[in-house]
Amino acid sequence: MQAMTTVSCWRCGAPPSSGDCVAPGAVGSVEMLSRDTHHLLRRNELPTDSEIRLIEDVLAASTTRIRTIKDRISSLSSTIADLSEECNHMETLISQHTTVLSPVRRVPPEILGYIFAFTPCTRSYGTYTVNCPPWRLAHVSRYWRNAALGDPRLWNSIEVSHSGVFPAPKFFPTAMLETQYRLSGDVPLDITVTAWDRSELKDSAWSAQFLSTSPRWRSLRIPFNLPVEGSVWDLIRLIKGHIPLLEAVELQSQQLPADLFLVAPKLREANLTSRSYWQSASTNQIPWGQILHYRGNYNASTQLRILQQATALVSCGLSVNPPDFEGFGRHVITLPQLQRMELWQSELLNHLTAPELKGLILRGPADLTPSFIHRSGCALTRLVVVDISDYGILPEVLKCTPTLESLILDCPRRTPPGAAGFFTLMKDGTPTDQKTNDSDSESNSESEAEARRVLCPNLRVFGFGDTRIGQMAQDSDLLAMLRARFVGVGHGNGDGGGGKRLTSLRVWLASDAPEGMWRYHNVRGLSTGIKMLADDGFDAAFVEGPQAGLWMERNWV
């Protein structure tokens, strides 16, 4: 057999005869042996004895070679595994040491405390459980713990809870209250009371400690109508005359001790009903002349009596139950500093004047007339109308509010008439029934241009919800109006020659719409049109689904 020149393998560098080469096609003994058997593989004849011995040598050599290759593979696999493990270890070390250099480790403790103060709790008030900040934040690291323990502002929300109301039996144990008293230092306290038969309330030492903090109370929240026989009132009664820093109260009980808050020189906020305007607290203990923010649900007589006394109001939320205004005639109350107002009965506007009013929320069925705006001479910048009765009343109102920057309309139960004409007026700035006289076309053009300028020329934010979005014949009018308002057709370019363009839009399917309506084809068509506005770079979105009404209420109203 002819001698072969010794050449290293071009794949792995091993000599061909070493047996270590694992590259396919390498020249070796197996290949040389098999050369003499190739002719046997192409025919079906019986091999001779010498050929049989040759084949047996090829099989033996191939088997040996396979064993060598597998051993080599196993060795390389082990090497690869070791190298991969070492690589992962190095990456972990890099990550750990990079974390040590993180800028957050250099944030001063006072800045950390300021950030912690904005950390949301799992409940809407107080540091209610150890799962809420700052309890949990104090367990992240020693540095964070020192920052949390050293900032008394993080510990000033204290709740005296009733174990029978909530399923967890260890909410705010006495030890937690005592810890918060100590860590809160001398900062004002926000107190929430939901207990009336807790054993600690009858403990004289605990009660004395609780009452000793009343000169530091900044707010007092009693969100339930607690029973009068409960021992909690025995405690609350004792704070009279000892609340010099109290600024806000939220109460729903008719059983409050008389004149409880008359000696509260800093009291400025009185929320005497729930956010749904369901229950109400008694009113005879509130110094109304110093109240700036008020929310309440009372009959017409009580509500008007409160407003007569609360002449310093800056914001208020009012519901009249029952809405009986007979006997009050044309009696009008002036609120000279009122800037924001929410009403559940628009009839109350007939008895109010608010020259400084900026924001108005009307919940329905709402009948807004221009008389209130004319009488007040106010410059509204934000108007929200929920459950509007007729779109036809809006044009006259909007003509009286050229300063309006935000308009939000929601019709959760029915579609009122006049929508198509309203959208056309919002787009063109002229009534749909206005006619042009050919003999006086120039003056008519000037008047039309003037109408376009005076109808909400400063409108920047528009929100709209309806039960029949996607089924209304005026959907096309709505889209045309929105595009005109965004692009600026007929409304100038915001430089004073016309109206400003919209900067933000939300359209939603109203909360009481039948389930599945958001899947209607026309809804998709409307949402596609609004998406095209968004694709053009405008802040526009169509909010759909059963939670659309809830989203609207939380984020826009």
Buried (B, 14 or more C-beta within 10 A) or exposed (E): EEEEEEEEBEEEEBBBEEBBBBEEEBBBBBBBBBEBBEEBEEEEEEEEEEBEEBBEBBEEBBEEBEEBBEEBEEEEEEEEEEEEEEEEEEEEEEEEEEEEEEEEEEBEBEEBBBEBEEEEBEBEBBBBBEEBBBBBBBEEEEEBBEBBBBBBBBBBBBBBBBBEEBEEEEBBEBEBBEBBBEBBEEBBBBBBBBBBBBEBBEEEEBBEBBBEBBBBBBBBBBBBBBEEEBBBBEBBEBBBEBBEBBBBBBBBBEBBBEEBBEBBEEBBBBBBBBEEBEBBBBBEBBBBEBBBBBBBBBBBEBBBBBBEBBBBBBBBBBBBBEBEBEEBEEEEBBBEBBBBBBBBBBBBBBBBBBBBBBBBBBBBBBBBBBEBBEBBEBBBBBBBBBBBBBBBBBBEBBBBBBBBBBBBBBBBBBBBEBBBBBBBBBBBBBEEEEEEEEEEEEEBEEBBBEBBBBBBBBBBBBBBBBBBBBBBEBBBBBBBBBBBBBBBBBBBEBEEEBBBBBBBBBBBBBBEBEEEBBEBEBBBEBBEBBBEBEEEEBEBBBBBEEEBBEBBEEEBB
